[in-house]
Structure formats: structure tokens, C-alpha cells
């Protein structure tokens, strides 16, 4: 048996190329030719359109004086004409650090002094606190430099100052305990004033100095009076080892007023004389003499004691603020920190008028062996005032020490002196740390806010290598010296027999 015959109305599933079986062969061939002709015309039209677009872009590239978006073609091609696409790649940071070792810190730019080589990127490292402050990288121009003996920190400090002078800056060293800055001062055309027993140089710390151009005579007289009063108070507190009493302030102010009235330029012997023998006619002569007796004997040390001959008369040398560099060589004063503090106090007051002149340009003030002079509260207060006014007067302070733990010798942990010393560190936007011993890492990291990675770098730094913390950015820099600097800054000649 057979099934029913399929109905002629049943639908058939066909494709566009389907044609009925009963279609004549000639018509089928004609239809296929027509289809091929349509496709050929469409391809030719598309090819002509692409060729026209290519010719237009080629003509545009040839006529343009800049590199076109797609880049050059042919042998001079810088990149492919088509957009280069790379599939995303995911990896750990440990793998990426080895796969892409050329990625590094962009640096501070090329403005300023060339210091050396950035060891992370291999590029040059330039530094200038005045430029960085102007560009908003740091908030103040003060700099801290710390490193153990023999790591090259002194060479770096002298190199920074010497190269800054070439940029029109000036430098003052109010106290050079070892006399190491004298060769540099003389080499740049500056002045090195040696102070010490048996020398002919004498400074009168009560000199007026040079009046800044922005002050009238009345304001200048008040400023000179206040500076002299602060100096005498600081000297007295340093010798007595305690703050002076209100009655002693009165006796000191009275003696200073009489000394100023009796001579055009008063000296320390004049003030001591009026303390020991007040002017006749005072309403409370006996009381005034008793109140100022201890102060008089404290200041007498600078007149007839172990510092006689340094500050007990008119100045025999003149401070010239126009010189590129002035240094006070205190290498002959002695090893006593107290004597050094007294001399530094007098020397700082002597230079202060020039330092506070806003029209004197940008200047460096160097405090070498800062840990020694920071033990005296009066000197720390003077340094703090200078730190705070650095931006207003165009001053960049450079503080040099061996290690941060030296600050532990400055008073008790809760004392005002320790707080002032910590404040000086906080007011240094630039911190340069040379090699530190392993037992100093915790104190150094805590004082300066170093990361763990930065702390671990410090014991392995070589000579001339330092960790630079500038604002919130860190660099490891190899300092480079010229042959002339290497000879001028050499501090090992005696050790190696040269």
C-alpha cells in the first residue's frame, strides 16, 4: 500500500538561490549572471570608495607639516597605519616589576642644580628648594641633611652651596666648628672670618649692622634695640644655665640704655661696666646693683674670661652682605659646647641684620654640627625664629647632623628644648638621609615618617648615596662631584697621608 499523494499546496522551505525545478535553464543562467554583475558593481564601487579615501588621506599626509594620526608609511614608518591593539594582560606586581623595569619616578625636572644620578630611573637629579617652593612641590625651603661620618654628607652640603652661588644665591655660615667651609668661601670669592684666642679678629655683637631698605630710621632703631636686648638675654641664660629673672631683665635693660646713651656704638664691656656700677643718681641704685650682679658676672666671661678678645671691643672686621659667601671659622674656639654656643649666639646676632633684609636676594644659612648648638635653649629659639621667617626673607636653612638620635641629648623628652628641636625637623620640607646604622633605623623612621622600604634602604647606602625625601616623594640619589670639587672638599687628607 502506498500513502496518500502529497498535496500541491504544501509549503516548501527555500533559500534565496532556490528556483523552481520547472524554471527554464536559460532563465536561470541569466538570473545568475545578473546577480554576479550586481555583486561585481558593488565591489568595484566599494573599492573605488576605499581608493578615493586612501588617496585623500595620502595627499593629506604629504601636504601636512606634522605627523598624521596614523603615522608615516613606508620605510620611515614610526608605527603601523592601522590602530595598534593589544589584548589586556593581567599579572602580579612582582611579575610586572620585572617585565617593565623601565617604569620609574618622573623626577623633579631639569630646573636647579645638578646633584647627580637618580639610581631608580638612571636619569639626572636636579634640586633647588627655591624653584621647588615656587612650583608648589614643597611648603618651605629648609633642608635637613643627616648621615654618619664618612658617607659624604659634607661634600654634598658644600656642593649644594657652591653650585647655588653660580645661580646668584648667597650663603652665610654663622658658625663653622671645624673650619671646613673656609676653602669654599675663599674659592667662590667670599670671606672666612676666623675667631679664637690669640687672633686679631674681633666682633662687636652689639653693632647696628646695615639697615634694610624697607625700614625707616625709627623702626630700625627699635629693631636694633630689641635685637641687642635679645642677644644679652640669650648670652646671660647660656652662661647661667637658667632663665633670667624679671629683676635681672630690668637691670640689663637699664645698663643697655646707659651704654647706648654714652657712646655711638656700645660694646659688651660698656654694658658690664654699667651692671657692676650703675649710673649715680638712680632712685634705687643699691637695689639695681644687687639685681644685676649675677648677670654682670655672667657677661664678664665674654670680657675678661675665657672668651676675652673675641667680643670685648669694636669690630675689627666688617660683615659685607654683598659677598657671595661669608663664613665664621670657629675651629680655634675649642671643643666646649657651651663656648661654641656663646660664640654662635654672638655671631648670629652679628649677621642677623643682613639675614632679615628682604631685598638681599635668596640666601642659604648653614648650621653645621647642628646637634651641638641645639643643646642651648636660647639658640634653638633663635633658630626657630629664623626657620619660621625663611619664606618671608628668602632664606633656606641647611641643618647638618650625624644622626637623629643626637636630638635625645637636647633636654628631657617633655622639655621645651626637645619640642623646639622636633619642630625644626617638621619645618624641613626636604630631608636628605645618608647611611644610618641599623640601630638608628627605628628612631630615624619615626622622626621623619619614613616608610618601611625607605628605612630598609638606609643601612646599605654607599658613599655619596642618599635617600631624598622631598615633600611626599622619595628618591635615591648618587651625588657626583667634579674633579675640582673633589679636591676642594677633601676632608680625608690627613687620614690617608696627603
LINCORGI-V624054 format. One line per field, one symbol per residue. ss: DSSP state (2 for helix, 1 for strand, 0 for the rest). phi: phi as a letter, one per 30 degrees, with the letter a starting at -180 (. if undefined). psi: psi as a letter, one per 20 degrees, with the letter a starting at -180 (. if undefined). A space follows every 50 residues. Layout:
ss->???
phi->???
psi->???
This chain:
ss->00000000000000000000000022222222222222222222222222 22222222222220000000000222000000000000000022222220 00000000000011111100000111102222220000000011110000 00222222222222200001111111000002222220001111110000 00000000000000002222222222222222222222220000022222 22222222222200000222222222000000002222222022222220 22220000000000000000000011111111000022222222222222 22222000000011111002222000222222222222022220111111 10022222200000022222222222000111100002222222222200 022222220000001111110011111110002222220000222200
phi->.cdddedddddcdbcdddbedddddddddddddddddddddddddddddd ddddddddddddddcbddedidcidcdcadddddbbdebcaddddddcdb dddaedicjcdjddclcdddcicdbcbadddddddidbcaddbcbblddi cjddddddddddddddcjdcbbcdacdcidcdededdcicbccdbleicd dbccdcedicdddccdddddddddddddddddddddddddiadddedded ddddddddddddbdbdbdedddddddbeddjddbdddddddcdddddddd ddcbcdcdjcbcaddcbcdcddddabbcdcdcdkcddddddddddddddd ddeddcddcdidbcbccdhddddddcedddddddddddcdddciccdccc adbddddddciddcdddddddddddddcdcbccdebdddcdddddddcid dddddddddcdddicbcccciccbbcbcdccdedddddcdccdddcic
psi->qqrqpqqiipqporrhjqqqhjpqhghgggghhhghgggghgghgggggg hggghghghgghhqjrprgirqrbhjphrqgqppppqqpprrhgghhhhm iiprpiajrjqapogbpoigijrqpqpohhghghijhriqjqppoqqrpj ijhhhgghgggghhhhjjqrppnionhijiighgghhjkbpoopqrpiqi pppoijqgappqijprhghgghggghggghghgggghgghkrqqrhhhgg gghghgghhhhiqgoqrhhgghghghnrppiqhmggghhhhjghgghghh higjbijqigkkaqpiqpooiiqhpppookijhriphgghggghgghghh ihghhjoijjapqqopnqlhhgiiiphhhhhgggghghjghhjlpopopp rgqhihihinarhjrhghhgghhhghjohppooapqqhiigggghhhilq rhghhhhghjpapipqoooocjqqqopoppqrhghhhhjpjjghhjk.
